[in-house]
């Protein structure tokens, strides 16, 4: 894998700390793709996306570690404090955490996916649970932004080139 920018290393360190505190998650989004293969090598990743196992204790543990480390939590640009008020989070899908230039999105619900099952089915890669590649690509296709579709095309091209190696 090509060298990771400083922000990526900061995300990796945080993800390992979350894991060591028992937070159950699956890494998803562009950062997950970046870790899985060099097809996106060198491309900056603007944030880090996690699917969180949606139990109350897991979400509170995730948020508590972030707050302890100076991250600011918000839902739809509205600050949220600790403990998380889970009833007010229903239907809002994710909590965004910011610390300087770093952005971490923790998704705890989804309209078409069962987040708990995806977290349970994640595969370990570089010591971290990562969503399977086909589901990652399907989510990017579904989202359909130009950047997502460009990444899907690059990954599919990379897969064709590396098939059978």
N, C-alpha and C positions, 0 to 999 in steps of 0.2 A: 504494500500500500504506500502511496506517495505520502510525503510529510504532511502532517496536520497543522493548520494554523493555531496560534495561541488560544483562540476562543474554543476551538474544538478540544484542545487538551483540558481546558477548564471544565467543559461539559463532561468529559470522560471522568475527571477526578470527582466531580459532583455526583455523577451517576454511580460510581463505585461507593461513595459515602452513603448515598441513599440505599443502595443494596445492602451495605453492611449494617444499616439500621433496620433492616427487615422490610423496607418498602418494596412492594410487589408491583412491577411495571413491565411493559414491553416498549422498547425503543422503536419509534416509527418515524415517518417523514424523511426528509432529505438527509438528515444526519444519519439515520439508520442505513439508507442507501449508500452514503459515503463510506460507512464502516464496512458494509458488506462487499463492496467491490470498487475497483479503481475506475469504473466507468465514469464516475463523477470526480475523479482525482483532480485536486487543485481548485475545484469550484467552492467558493465560500458558501457557508450555510448560515442563513440569518438567524436561526433559532434551533432549539432542540425540542422535539415533540415526544411526549410519553403517553402511552395508554396506561392508566392507573387501574389496578384492581379496585373496584368501586366500594369496598367495604368502608364503614365509618372509621375504624381504627387505622386502616391503611392511608386513607386520605388525610387524616389528622397527623399521622406520623410524617407523611410527605411534607405537608405544609409546615409543621413544627421545625423540621430540620432546616428548611429554606429560611424561615423567619429567624432562627438562631444564627444563621450565617449572613443575615443582612439583606435578604431578598425582599422586595416589595411585592405583595400579592394583590391581584385585581381580577375582577370578573367584569368583562365588557367595559373596561376602563374605570370601573368603580372600585376603590380600595376595599379590601376585605381584611379582617383581623382574625386573630386566633382566640378561641378555637373556631374552626370553620363552622358556619351555620348551614348545615347540609340541606335543610328544608328550603332555604333561600337560593341554593345552588341548582335545584332541580330545574331541568329544561335549559340550562345555560351552558352545558357541555364541557367546559374546561375552565381552569384557573390559570392565568398568566402570571408568571413570576419574572421580575426584572432585577438585575444587579449590574449596574454600569451598562456596558454594551451587550451583556448576555440576556437572552430571553429564553425561558423554559415554559412550555405549555403542557400542562397536565390535564389530559382528557379523561373524564371519569364516566361519561355516558355518550352514546352515539345512536343515531336514528336507525341504522341498518346493521350494526355490529354489536355483538355481545362482548363488551370489553373484558369481563372476567375470563371468558373462555380464550380470548386472544392472548391475554397475559399468561394464562396457564400453558398455552401452546407455543409460547415463544421459544426460540432456540438460542442457546448461548453462543455468542460470538465476541471475541476479545474479552471474555469474562462477563459479558452483559447480555441480558435477555433482549433479543431483537425479534420483531414481528417477521413472519415469513415473507420472502420476497414477492411471491405472487399476490398476497394480500396487500402488501405495500404498493405494488404497481396498480392494482385494481382501485385502491383508494385515490391514487394520483390521477388515474383516468377519470374516475367519478368526479373529482374536484374540478378537473379540466382547465386549470389556468394555463396560459402559454408556457410558463416555467415548468409546471408539473408535466405537461405533455412533452416538452423538450427532454426532460429527465427520463421519462418513460422510453422515448425513442432512443436515447443514448444507452440506457441499460439494455434494451432489447437488442440493439446493435452489438453491444459488448457480449451479450449472451450468445448470439449467433457466431461471433468470432471465436469465442472460447469453448464452444461446444466440442466435446470429444478430446480436449487437451488433457 
